[in-house]
Amino acid sequence: MSENYDDQDIELEVDLESEEDTEDYEENTKKRDKDNDNEYEDVCYICHRPESRAGKMMRIPNNICICSDCMQKTFDSMNSSGFNMDDILNMNLGRMPNISMINLSDLQNMMPNNQRIKKKKPKEKAKQPKLDIKSIPAPHKIKASLDDYVVGQEQAKKIMSVAVYNHYKRVATDTMDDIEIEKSNMLMVGPTGSGKTYLVKTLARLLDVPLAITDATSLTEAGYIGDDIESVVSKLLAAAGNDVEKAEHGIIFIDEIDKIAKKKNTNQRDVSGESVQQGMLKLLEGAEVEVPVGATSKNAMVPMTTVNTKNILFVCGGAFPDLENVIKERLNKRSSMGFKADLKDKYDGEENLLQQVTVEDMKNFGMIPEFVGRLPILFSLEALTEDMLVKILKEPKNAIIKQYQKLLSLDEVDLEFEEEALHVIARKAKEKEVGARALRAIIEDFMLDIMYEVPKDDNIGKVVITKEYIEKTGGPVIMMRGCPVIEEKTLA
């Protein structure tokens, strides 16, 4: 009997050991499956979209994954074909009648691993430190950074530097006892091509804050065709990677703001003018706005989130054509009869007449008083002179000339521009009356043949752009490698 008990004890011990091994095996299997789940994602059998794009998958027998969209299409097909839900309860799970989209009997041999793909590793995002007053650069440092990229516009750069510094001090402190600091929203006026958008882009890059640039011409009153006013906040949220906290410290630049001026002498509803200005009042001042995530229009399929615009800096800009006439009309009212009276055509040749713009001029142009009142900082940019255009060509860190010199240096060819040639380019750009945008078009025109022909000949070591080549009365100076002889060529 004792021996039998001993045998039973031994058998029990073996059974216990086998159970422990089984548990360990199951735990290891679950752990491995979990690791695989973290590394791989399911793919829809019908549309072949991964889970990261199609959303959460539904599993049906035989470990088959189907996304919710395809499943909904299946149910819609069932309803349209008169298939009753009672039939589903009574049918065999191996086959669904009247459904051509999914046939489970064809999927018996489907391997689950065929419906799994490796996940893309997410990019590691650097943790954004919270805004600190000490980390905000002083106005003179902001302006010095702007000087590296923007030529001229000294007054505009100074105004923007101070406004941005004060705004982010306000954001960092959030509150200063009982004294609440108002927002430093800006309204900039300047001729086309004077650098309005470029200034804001450079500023946002230097401060490392999200920036959204939108066009006021596409905005309409809610309920009409076009973008809703809240879409400008949606673009900022997208620029911040859908991080609401980061977006609430960003900058929104609304270009072509002059296009939403109040229409004059019209009996129709102004859905893209005065109505847009009225709708933007709450955004400029600060309000909690519900905006769609990952889209610019609201619908039932898009998740919504709330963004507070209290700490978002708004910068509005526009060329304001015909504003000069409004300013002239105001200034000419000062004229009086007599020997010392001003002539009516005194301001006709004034290029920088926009420098004298006032809030009253903006109201007369068509901007409603409530809108202008929420943009307390009003300033204008200077019209670009010939000397400023020459500096734009060669002085900024990413100047156009430096870009072409870099391109040719990759072919081991030096590129130089004569000073007189630069002035000819600036004069031609001035005649086009589109500001600095004309510089690129002019240079692209005469650099085309050089960029095409120079790589053909490995012996070319240097190219000098002359005044005659720009004026199309001669060619560039070509210097061959290891040869002191300089020859002038007309490139085909």
PLY file of the C-alpha trace (Angstrom):
ply
format ascii 1.0
element vertex 492
property float x
property float y
property float z
element edge 491
property int vertex1
property int vertex2
end_header
0.00 0.00 0.00
2.78 2.36 0.87
4.41 1.76 -2.44
1.16 2.54 -4.20
0.86 5.79 -2.32
4.40 6.66 -3.19
3.64 6.01 -6.83
0.55 8.17 -6.60
2.61 10.93 -4.98
5.13 10.70 -7.77
2.36 10.82 -10.34
0.83 13.84 -8.64
4.19 15.60 -8.59
4.63 14.92 -12.29
1.16 16.22 -13.01
1.87 19.36 -11.04
5.11 19.90 -12.91
3.35 19.44 -16.21
0.69 21.97 -15.20
3.36 24.49 -14.24
5.10 23.95 -17.58
1.79 24.44 -19.36
1.15 27.69 -17.51
4.65 28.93 -18.31
4.16 27.99 -21.93
0.83 29.81 -22.09
2.31 32.90 -20.45
5.22 32.93 -22.90
2.81 32.47 -25.79
0.62 35.34 -24.61
3.68 37.52 -24.13
4.94 36.70 -27.62
1.50 37.36 -29.11
1.35 40.66 -27.24
4.76 41.64 -28.59
3.61 40.71 -32.09
0.46 42.76 -31.61
2.60 45.74 -30.67
4.81 45.22 -33.70
2.17 44.27 -36.27
-1.25 45.64 -37.13
-4.28 44.01 -38.73
-5.30 44.60 -42.34
-8.87 44.55 -43.65
-9.47 41.51 -45.86
-11.69 43.46 -48.29
-10.19 46.94 -48.72
-6.64 45.96 -47.59
-6.28 49.07 -45.43
-4.23 48.72 -42.22
-5.74 49.37 -38.82
-3.90 52.70 -38.53
-5.90 54.01 -41.52
-9.17 52.10 -41.43
-9.74 52.20 -37.68
-10.49 49.38 -35.24
-11.04 46.01 -36.92
-13.87 43.56 -36.33
-12.92 39.89 -36.08
-15.13 37.16 -37.51
-14.58 33.36 -37.44
-11.28 32.00 -38.82
-9.41 35.08 -37.49
-10.56 37.26 -40.39
-10.39 41.03 -39.87
-12.84 43.47 -41.48
-12.94 47.22 -40.96
-16.14 48.96 -39.86
-16.61 50.66 -43.25
-16.61 47.36 -45.17
-18.84 45.78 -42.55
-21.30 48.64 -42.92
-21.28 48.18 -46.70
-22.05 44.52 -46.12
-25.06 45.33 -43.96
-26.24 47.90 -46.50
-26.00 45.24 -49.20
-28.02 42.88 -47.04
-30.73 45.46 -46.48
-30.95 46.37 -50.15
-31.28 42.70 -51.13
-34.13 42.07 -48.66
-32.04 39.92 -46.35
-33.63 39.72 -42.90
-31.71 39.82 -39.62
-33.78 36.83 -38.45
-32.11 34.78 -41.18
-28.71 35.55 -39.65
-29.73 34.07 -36.32
-30.88 30.84 -37.95
-28.19 30.40 -40.57
-24.94 28.52 -40.44
-21.99 30.78 -39.71
-20.05 29.21 -42.54
-22.10 30.92 -45.23
-24.16 34.09 -45.63
-26.77 33.96 -48.45
-27.34 36.94 -50.78
-24.02 38.57 -49.83
-21.56 38.79 -52.65
-19.07 40.94 -50.75
-17.96 38.35 -48.14
-18.10 34.60 -48.57
-16.83 32.94 -45.42
-16.54 29.50 -47.01
-13.79 30.86 -49.26
-11.84 32.05 -46.26
-11.41 28.72 -44.44
-7.78 28.45 -45.44
-7.02 32.11 -44.81
-3.95 32.48 -42.64
-4.23 35.24 -40.01
-0.63 36.31 -40.57
-1.51 37.26 -44.15
-3.72 39.97 -42.74
-1.01 41.60 -40.65
1.61 44.11 -41.62
4.41 45.61 -39.62
3.60 48.91 -37.96
5.50 52.00 -38.93
7.62 53.19 -36.07
6.36 56.58 -34.92
8.84 59.40 -35.11
10.18 60.37 -31.74
8.90 63.80 -30.88
11.00 66.07 -28.76
9.17 67.17 -25.68
8.15 70.79 -26.03
9.11 72.71 -22.93
6.49 74.94 -21.42
6.76 78.61 -22.33
9.04 80.44 -19.94
9.49 84.20 -19.71
13.26 83.82 -19.49
13.33 81.80 -22.72
11.56 84.50 -24.73
14.18 86.46 -26.72
14.27 90.21 -26.16
12.92 92.49 -28.93
16.39 93.52 -30.11
17.38 89.86 -30.47
14.21 89.06 -32.44
14.90 92.00 -34.75
18.53 90.96 -35.17
17.39 87.51 -36.26
14.91 89.03 -38.71
17.71 91.19 -40.14
19.49 88.03 -41.32
16.58 87.16 -43.59
14.63 90.36 -44.32
16.16 93.42 -45.98
14.90 96.87 -45.00
11.52 97.37 -43.30
13.29 98.57 -40.15
10.20 100.12 -38.55
8.01 97.10 -39.35
10.57 94.67 -37.87
10.85 96.77 -34.72
7.06 96.92 -34.26
6.65 93.18 -34.82
9.50 92.30 -32.45
8.01 94.32 -29.60
4.47 93.05 -30.26
5.54 89.39 -30.31
7.69 89.85 -27.18
4.80 91.43 -25.26
2.36 88.79 -26.49
4.41 85.82 -25.34
5.18 87.51 -22.02
1.42 87.75 -21.61
1.03 84.04 -22.47
3.81 82.98 -20.10
2.49 84.94 -17.13
-1.17 84.21 -17.96
-2.17 86.78 -15.41
-0.47 89.58 -13.52
-2.46 90.17 -10.35
-5.55 92.17 -11.28
-4.00 93.66 -14.41
-4.97 91.74 -17.52
-2.77 92.36 -20.55
-4.60 92.57 -23.87
-3.59 90.71 -27.01
-1.10 92.24 -29.45
-2.91 91.38 -32.68
-1.40 93.12 -35.70
-2.69 94.55 -38.98
0.03 95.15 -41.56
-0.47 97.12 -44.74
1.99 96.97 -47.61
2.26 96.82 -51.39
2.43 93.42 -53.04
5.84 91.74 -52.84
7.04 93.87 -49.93
7.52 90.86 -47.62
4.40 90.59 -45.43
4.07 86.81 -45.55
7.84 86.32 -45.47
8.14 88.38 -42.27
5.54 86.25 -40.46
7.04 82.97 -41.72
10.50 83.99 -40.55
9.16 85.13 -37.19
7.36 81.84 -36.54
10.44 79.84 -37.52
12.69 81.85 -35.19
10.28 81.48 -32.25
9.64 77.78 -33.02
5.86 78.08 -32.69
3.21 76.58 -34.99
2.08 78.87 -37.80
-1.04 78.71 -39.97
-1.27 80.83 -43.10
-4.71 81.21 -44.62
-6.33 83.32 -47.29
-9.28 85.53 -46.38
-10.71 85.27 -49.91
-11.93 81.70 -49.26
-13.77 82.59 -46.04
-17.55 82.99 -46.06
-20.33 83.30 -43.54
-21.40 80.03 -41.91
-23.88 78.13 -44.06
-22.54 79.30 -47.41
-20.19 77.66 -49.88
-16.58 78.22 -48.84
-14.53 77.81 -45.68
-16.04 78.59 -42.30
-14.27 81.18 -40.19
-13.24 78.50 -37.68
-11.25 76.75 -40.42
-8.32 79.10 -39.72
-8.05 77.53 -36.25
-8.28 74.03 -37.77
-5.23 74.79 -39.94
-3.29 75.93 -36.88
-4.27 72.75 -35.04
-3.02 70.68 -37.98
0.25 72.66 -38.04
0.69 71.84 -34.34
0.27 68.11 -34.96
-3.24 68.13 -33.43
-1.71 69.19 -30.10
-4.28 71.60 -28.65
-1.96 73.05 -25.99
0.73 73.76 -28.58
-1.78 75.25 -31.02
-3.09 77.65 -28.38
0.35 79.32 -28.33
0.68 79.61 -32.10
0.37 82.32 -34.73
-2.35 82.68 -37.38
-1.58 84.84 -40.39
-4.62 85.85 -42.45
-3.49 87.17 -45.82
-5.54 89.22 -48.30
-7.52 90.68 -45.41
-8.45 93.64 -47.62
-10.66 91.31 -49.71
-13.23 91.06 -46.88
-13.79 94.82 -46.80
-17.39 95.97 -46.70
-18.87 96.14 -50.18
-20.15 99.55 -51.18
-23.37 100.32 -53.04
-24.75 96.79 -52.98
-28.21 95.53 -52.05
-27.19 91.84 -51.87
-26.16 90.01 -48.70
-22.42 90.45 -48.19
-21.51 86.88 -47.15
-17.77 87.22 -47.90
-17.22 90.77 -46.69
-18.72 92.43 -43.64
-20.24 89.15 -42.40
-16.77 87.54 -42.27
-15.40 90.50 -40.32
-18.22 90.17 -37.79
-17.65 86.41 -37.50
-13.94 86.90 -36.81
-14.50 89.24 -33.87
-14.80 86.43 -31.31
-11.68 84.69 -32.67
-9.54 87.82 -32.49
-10.60 88.68 -28.96
-10.46 85.14 -27.58
-13.10 82.44 -27.42
-13.45 78.69 -27.11
-14.11 77.31 -30.59
-15.08 73.78 -31.55
-13.02 72.72 -34.55
-12.71 69.42 -36.44
-9.53 67.39 -36.02
-7.79 66.54 -39.28
-10.30 68.38 -41.49
-11.44 71.91 -42.28
-15.19 71.24 -42.40
-17.49 69.93 -39.70
-19.37 66.68 -40.25
-20.56 63.73 -38.23
-17.61 61.51 -39.17
-14.89 63.89 -37.95
-14.00 64.17 -34.23
-14.24 67.64 -32.69
-12.06 69.37 -30.14
-12.18 72.71 -28.36
-9.46 75.31 -28.90
-9.21 78.53 -26.90
-8.02 81.45 -29.06
-7.25 83.63 -26.06
-3.47 83.19 -26.43
-3.26 82.80 -30.22
-1.56 85.73 -31.95
-3.44 86.94 -35.03
-1.58 88.82 -37.75
-3.64 90.19 -40.63
-2.08 91.57 -43.80
-3.10 92.89 -47.17
-2.03 95.08 -50.06
-5.14 97.29 -49.73
-5.31 98.60 -53.31
-6.89 102.04 -53.66
-6.14 102.77 -49.99
-3.74 105.43 -51.29
-6.72 107.30 -52.75
-8.44 107.26 -49.35
-5.28 108.65 -47.71
-4.89 111.28 -50.45
-8.49 112.38 -49.96
-7.88 112.85 -46.25
-4.60 114.69 -46.74
-5.96 116.95 -49.50
-8.68 118.23 -47.16
-5.92 120.18 -45.44
-5.42 122.19 -48.63
-6.69 125.73 -48.55
-6.77 128.64 -50.89
-3.83 131.04 -50.95
-0.15 131.12 -51.78
0.81 128.51 -49.19
-1.92 126.01 -50.10
-0.89 122.45 -51.00
-1.45 121.25 -54.54
-3.93 118.42 -55.04
-1.34 116.38 -56.94
1.28 116.79 -54.22
0.99 113.14 -53.10
0.63 111.56 -56.54
4.31 110.57 -56.80
4.65 109.46 -53.17
5.63 105.77 -53.04
5.35 105.33 -49.30
1.98 107.01 -48.89
0.75 103.94 -47.01
3.11 104.90 -44.15
0.58 107.61 -43.23
-2.36 105.22 -42.84
-4.65 105.71 -39.85
-7.56 103.81 -38.30
-9.93 106.32 -39.90
-8.55 105.45 -43.34
-9.19 101.75 -42.67
-12.80 102.49 -41.74
-13.29 104.50 -44.91
-11.77 101.64 -46.92
-14.47 99.26 -45.67
-13.19 97.65 -42.47
-15.78 97.80 -39.68
-14.73 99.65 -36.48
-15.12 96.55 -34.25
-12.72 94.60 -36.47
-10.04 97.30 -36.59
-10.41 97.81 -32.83
-9.35 94.21 -32.21
-6.15 94.74 -34.23
-4.57 97.47 -32.10
-1.15 97.44 -33.79
-1.47 99.02 -37.24
1.64 99.55 -39.36
2.70 99.55 -42.99
5.67 98.28 -44.96
7.82 100.38 -47.24
7.72 100.08 -51.01
10.91 98.39 -52.25
13.45 100.69 -53.88
16.13 99.68 -56.40
18.84 99.57 -53.73
16.65 97.41 -51.47
16.02 94.98 -54.32
19.78 94.68 -54.93
20.30 93.90 -51.24
17.51 91.30 -51.37
19.38 89.61 -54.22
22.65 89.14 -52.33
22.45 89.85 -48.57
19.92 87.49 -46.87
21.08 84.07 -45.70
18.94 82.38 -48.34
19.32 85.04 -51.06
18.45 84.02 -54.62
22.02 84.52 -55.84
23.40 82.36 -53.01
20.97 79.60 -54.01
22.27 79.54 -57.59
25.87 79.73 -56.41
25.20 76.69 -54.24
23.65 74.79 -57.16
26.60 75.47 -59.47
29.14 74.76 -56.73
27.85 71.19 -56.69
29.17 71.02 -60.29
32.43 72.65 -59.07
31.66 75.87 -60.95
31.92 79.35 -59.41
29.19 81.90 -60.14
29.64 85.66 -59.83
27.40 88.64 -60.56
28.71 92.07 -61.55
27.33 94.90 -59.43
25.92 96.65 -62.51
24.13 93.45 -63.53
22.38 93.36 -60.15
21.14 96.93 -60.61
19.78 96.07 -64.06
17.88 93.11 -62.54
16.51 95.40 -59.79
15.37 98.01 -62.34
13.58 95.38 -64.39
11.87 94.06 -61.27
10.85 97.58 -60.30
9.15 98.07 -63.66
6.98 94.98 -63.14
5.48 96.51 -59.96
5.08 93.20 -58.15
7.82 93.72 -55.58
10.47 91.12 -54.76
8.48 88.37 -56.51
9.71 89.67 -59.87
13.36 89.01 -58.96
13.01 85.26 -59.10
11.20 85.34 -62.45
13.88 87.53 -64.05
16.80 85.44 -62.75
15.12 82.19 -63.79
14.84 83.58 -67.31
18.54 84.30 -67.94
19.91 81.49 -65.74
18.06 78.83 -67.73
20.67 78.56 -70.51
23.55 78.64 -68.02
22.09 75.86 -65.87
21.48 73.81 -69.03
24.79 74.35 -70.86
27.40 74.52 -68.06
27.08 70.86 -66.90
27.83 69.77 -70.49
31.44 70.98 -70.32
33.59 69.77 -67.40
36.29 72.32 -68.30
34.19 75.33 -67.24
35.37 76.60 -63.86
33.75 80.00 -63.48
30.80 81.99 -64.87
30.42 85.75 -64.48
27.01 87.33 -65.15
27.51 90.68 -66.88
25.30 93.70 -67.41
25.29 93.03 -71.17
24.00 89.49 -70.66
21.06 90.75 -68.57
20.26 93.40 -71.19
20.63 90.75 -73.94
23.35 92.69 -75.75
26.13 90.22 -74.94
26.92 86.99 -73.14
28.31 85.87 -69.79
32.04 85.61 -69.14
33.19 81.98 -69.08
36.53 81.00 -67.50
37.94 77.55 -68.26
39.74 75.46 -65.62
43.52 75.91 -65.45
43.40 78.53 -68.20
43.89 82.26 -67.52
42.14 83.17 -70.77
38.67 84.52 -70.28
36.27 84.34 -73.16
32.83 85.80 -73.63
30.21 83.38 -74.89
26.65 83.60 -76.02
25.01 80.44 -74.78
22.71 78.71 -77.23
0 1
1 2
2 3
3 4
4 5
5 6
6 7
7 8
8 9
9 10
10 11
11 12
12 13
13 14
14 15
15 16
16 17
17 18
18 19
19 20
20 21
21 22
22 23
23 24
24 25
25 26
26 27
27 28
28 29
29 30
30 31
31 32
32 33
33 34
34 35
35 36
36 37
37 38
38 39
39 40
40 41
41 42
42 43
43 44
44 45
45 46
46 47
47 48
48 49
49 50
50 51
51 52
52 53
53 54
54 55
55 56
56 57
57 58
58 59
59 60
60 61
61 62
62 63
63 64
64 65
65 66
66 67
67 68
68 69
69 70
70 71
71 72
72 73
73 74
74 75
75 76
76 77
77 78
78 79
79 80
80 81
81 82
82 83
83 84
84 85
85 86
86 87
87 88
88 89
89 90
90 91
91 92
92 93
93 94
94 95
95 96
96 97
97 98
98 99
99 100
100 101
101 102
102 103
103 104
104 105
105 106
106 107
107 108
108 109
109 110
110 111
111 112
112 113
113 114
114 115
115 116
116 117
117 118
118 119
119 120
120 121
121 122
122 123
123 124
124 125
125 126
126 127
127 128
128 129
129 130
130 131
131 132
132 133
133 134
134 135
135 136
136 137
137 138
138 139
139 140
140 141
141 142
142 143
143 144
144 145
145 146
146 147
147 148
148 149
149 150
150 151
151 152
152 153
153 154
154 155
155 156
156 157
157 158
158 159
159 160
160 161
161 162
162 163
163 164
164 165
165 166
166 167
167 168
168 169
169 170
170 171
171 172
172 173
173 174
174 175
175 176
176 177
177 178
178 179
179 180
180 181
181 182
182 183
183 184
184 185
185 186
186 187
187 188
188 189
189 190
190 191
191 192
192 193
193 194
194 195
195 196
196 197
197 198
198 199
199 200
200 201
201 202
202 203
203 204
204 205
205 206
206 207
207 208
208 209
209 210
210 211
211 212
212 213
213 214
214 215
215 216
216 217
217 218
218 219
219 220
220 221
221 222
222 223
223 224
224 225
225 226
226 227
227 228
228 229
229 230
230 231
231 232
232 233
233 234
234 235
235 236
236 237
237 238
238 239
239 240
240 241
241 242
242 243
243 244
244 245
245 246
246 247
247 248
248 249
249 250
250 251
251 252
252 253
253 254
254 255
255 256
256 257
257 258
258 259
259 260
260 261
261 262
262 263
263 264
264 265
265 266
266 267
267 268
268 269
269 270
270 271
271 272
272 273
273 274
274 275
275 276
276 277
277 278
278 279
279 280
280 281
281 282
282 283
283 284
284 285
285 286
286 287
287 288
288 289
289 290
290 291
291 292
292 293
293 294
294 295
295 296
296 297
297 298
298 299
299 300
300 301
301 302
302 303
303 304
304 305
305 306
306 307
307 308
308 309
309 310
310 311
311 312
312 313
313 314
314 315
315 316
316 317
317 318
318 319
319 320
320 321
321 322
322 323
323 324
324 325
325 326
326 327
327 328
328 329
329 330
330 331
331 332
332 333
333 334
334 335
335 336
336 337
337 338
338 339
339 340
340 341
341 342
342 343
343 344
344 345
345 346
346 347
347 348
348 349
349 350
350 351
351 352
352 353
353 354
354 355
355 356
356 357
357 358
358 359
359 360
360 361
361 362
362 363
363 364
364 365
365 366
366 367
367 368
368 369
369 370
370 371
371 372
372 373
373 374
374 375
375 376
376 377
377 378
378 379
379 380
380 381
381 382
382 383
383 384
384 385
385 386
386 387
387 388
388 389
389 390
390 391
391 392
392 393
393 394
394 395
395 396
396 397
397 398
398 399
399 400
400 401
401 402
402 403
403 404
404 405
405 406
406 407
407 408
408 409
409 410
410 411
411 412
412 413
413 414
414 415
415 416
416 417
417 418
418 419
419 420
420 421
421 422
422 423
423 424
424 425
425 426
426 427
427 428
428 429
429 430
430 431
431 432
432 433
433 434
434 435
435 436
436 437
437 438
438 439
439 440
440 441
441 442
442 443
443 444
444 445
445 446
446 447
447 448
448 449
449 450
450 451
451 452
452 453
453 454
454 455
455 456
456 457
457 458
458 459
459 460
460 461
461 462
462 463
463 464
464 465
465 466
466 467
467 468
468 469
469 470
470 471
471 472
472 473
473 474
474 475
475 476
476 477
477 478
478 479
479 480
480 481
481 482
482 483
483 484
484 485
485 486
486 487
487 488
488 489
489 490
490 491
